[in-house]
Amino acid sequence: MKDSATNYNILCNIIDGNDKKDTIFKISTNSSKKSDSFSKSFIDFENLYERLKHRIPPTVDKPPKRKFLSAESKLNEKRRGWIEVFSNYLLNNEIENQHVQIFYAPIIQVESTKKCENEIDLGPTQRKGLKASDFDILGTIGKGSYGEVYRVKQKATKKIYAMKVLGKENIKMRKEEKRVMAEKNVLKTNINHPFLVSLHFSFQSKTKLYFILDYINGGEVIFLKLNFQFTTKSKN
């Protein structure tokens, strides 16, 4: 059950290295689309570093400085590599920072649009801050054509739940969004019902939907039927 948030992979290219005072670098994502790129001077990156250096770990070097008699091409190549490391760190670790959001706005906005296009409206049960990594998987309860159901423990509360994981691609391919949402609404209204499982909350990632339900010891009937042999009592 692996899934992750947006991981940025930033690439940097030298656009104009003839001006010794202000070399221009192009920043883009690995999607190589025109809308995913923008250009800045090295001075712009230095200024951003100065604003955020108190948040930058030692593993990210300081901006490469010009040395006496050093070749301009070698310096620009060092700076290009540094910009990639610096940008990837900020976008993958400090994306909530206001300076980062303003500086990298062209790339962040494109990725946000892609994410919104793939989102499914889960209504009031959706918890935006939750991730699959907030739960420990204790075992598999059942498997189906759309996904799996796991027995999980929420790390923060230590509570045991059933987690239903559905693949968005399968749902959209079969045009089953309405059926899934109808099932979600039924589960939501069952809160405190003595005989039916209830939906406590839900969340989603780029590729999956997660429904957190009551855990009932024994598993799903259909899973038991498919994986174990049952004998029915004959009627006289």
N, C-alpha and C positions, 0 to 999 in steps of 0.2 A: 504494500500500500504506500508507494512512494509518490510524492507530488510536492512541488515547490512553487514559490512565488516567482515573479519575474526576475530572471538573472540577466543582468546587462553584460554584454561582451563588446566593449568599446574598441574601435580601431582608429588609429591616427595616421594621417598622411601629411607630408610637407607640400604645401601649395605654392608658396613663394619664399625661397630661401636666399634671394639675392640681396635683400635689404638687411644689412647687418644689425640695424637697430631694432627691427620689428618683423621677425619671420612669422608667416601666417601658416597655421595648421588646420587641417580639416578633420573634424570629429564625426564618426559615423558608427552605426551599429552593424552587426554581422549580417543583417538582412540586406544590406547594400542598396536600399531604396533611397532615392533622392530626398524624400521627405524626412528621412531619418538622420540627416546630417546638418552640420553648420560649421562655420569657420571662425576662428579666433586667433589673435596674435599671442605670442608666447608671454608677453607682458600681462595679458588678461589672466592667464593661468597662474602666473607668479602672484598677482594681486589676490586671486582667490585663495591660493595657498596661504598667504599672509593672514587672511581673515580666519582661516580654519585650521591653522597649524597646531593649535592647542587640542584639536580633535584627531589629528593624524598620528598613527602609530609609528614607531621607529622603523618598521619594515618598509615604509614608504619613504624613499630618499627625499632630500631637499631638491629644489629645482637646480638643474645643472647650470653652473655659471661659466661665463666666457673666461678662458685663460689666455695669458699672453702667448702669442705666436701659435695658438691652437688652430687647426683647420676648421673652417666654417662648416663644411659638410659633416665632419665628425661630430661637431657640437650639436648641429641640428638633428642628427640621428639619435644622439643621446637624449635630447629634449623630446623627440618624438616618442621614444620608449618610455620616458618618464611620464609624459602626458597620458599615455595608455594606462599605466599602473595607477597613477593618481586619479584619473577619471573613473576607472573601474572600481577602485576602492570607495570613492564618494557615492557613486550610483548604487552600489550594492550594500553599503553600510550606513550612509548618512543622507539618504534620499529625502528624509523628512525635514532636513535643514533648509531654511528659507533661501540662503545663498546658493545652495546646490540646485534647488528647484528653479530659481531664476536663471542661473548660468546655463543649465542643461535643459531648459524648457522645451526646445524643439524636439529633443529625443524623448523626454518624459511624456509630453503630450501625445506623441504618436503611440507610445506603448500603452498609455492609459486608454486611448481610443480602441486599440486592439482588445484590451481586457474587457472594456464595456460591451463590445460587440459579442463577446463570448459569454457574457453573464446571463443567468436565468433568474428571473424575479422570484425569490423565495418568500416574499412577504414579511410580516412582522416576526416570524420565527427565526429569521436570519441573524446570526451573530457575526458581524464584520471582522472582529478581531481574532476569531478562532482559526486554528490551523490543525491539520491532521497530526502534526508533531506534538500537540497539546494532550494527546492521548497515548496510553500504552496499550498495545494489542495483546490480549490475553488468550485469544483463540478464535477459530473460525466457527460461526454458527451455521451459516448457509451460503450457497452460491447459486446464482441464476444467470439468465441471459443478459441482464443489464448490469450486474455487478455482484458484490459480495456483502455479507453481513458478518460483523465481527463482534466479539465480546471485548469491551475495552474498559479501561479505567482512566478517568480524567485526572491528570496530574495535579491540578490545582485543588480539587475538592476530594479526591480519592474515591469518588462515587463510581459504581459500576453501571455501565450502559450497554445497549446494543447499538452499534454504529452501522448504518446501511450506507454503502458507498456505491454510487451509480456513475457510470461513464457518460459524460455529456455527448460524446460523439455518437454512441449507440442510440441515445434518446433522440437526438436531432435527426439522425439518419432514418429512424423509423417514425419520425414525426409524433413522438409520444409525450411531448412536453405537457399537454393538457391532462393526460391520464396520470402522469407522475404528480402534477400539482393537485389533482383531485384526490389522489391517495394521501398526499401530504395534509390536505385540509381535513380529511376524515380523521387522520391520526391526531391532528392538533385538537380537534373537538372532543377527543376521547380522554382528556386529562381527568384523572381520578375515577375513571370508569373501572368497575371491579373485575371485568372480564376481558377487556381489550387493552392492547399496548398503546401508550401515548407518545406523541412526539414532543420532546422537551425543547429542542432548538435545532437549527440547521445552519450550515455554512457551505461555502464553495471555494474551489480553486479554479485554475485556468481550465482544467480538464475533467474535474469530478464534482459531484454533488454529495454532501454528507448530511445524513439525517440521524440525530441522536435520539434513541428511543428507550423505553423501558426494557430492561433485560429480564427475560423470562427463562428460567432454567429449563433446558430440554431442547431448545432450538425450534426451527420451523418445521412444520409437519411435512411439507413437500420435500425438504432436504432429507429428513429421516426416511421418508418413503422411498426416495430414489437411491439412498445409500445403504439401507438396511432392509432385511426381509421381514415382512409382517404377515401374520396369520390372522385371518378373519374368522370369528366364531360363527359356525354355521347355524342357521335357524332350523328348528324342528317343526 
